[in-house]
């Protein structure tokens, strides 16, 4: 039994290390990863996209702070039928129970304003705060779509 407990401890440490290397963060049933921020095309304004996995009860993303300052606004699509017509600011982003929410260009996403000097290949952190699960921090790669993106591991 003691050997099994030791092996489980080692396995848990390996999982936590792997998650931290890949930019993932875990808080209870909520985890986040695959985060990226395009280099701003409009000075001082960009967006952030990521995946949020919820292995527990329904929750809501209620606020986000970035390591580079500025203001982070939660955004949602305004649709007419199945067509996205515009985007609007919202007070929260729902994270249903036992699901993955993909923050993406034509769906829920984050708008970051008031930031300067974001360079492709660098990384920032985003602190995500949930109504029930508390806060987690996720690493987001700053990408440059004009150059085909860039790699966190090469810079």
Secondary structure, DSSP 8 states (H G I E B T S, - for coil): -HHHHHHHHHHHHHHHHHHHHTT-EEETTEEEEEEEEE--SBTTEEEEEEEEEE-SS-EEEEEEEETT-SEEEEEEEEEETTEEEEEEE-S-EEE-TTEEEEE-TTSSEEEEES-----TT-EEEEEEEETTTEEEEEEEEEE-GGGT---GGG-
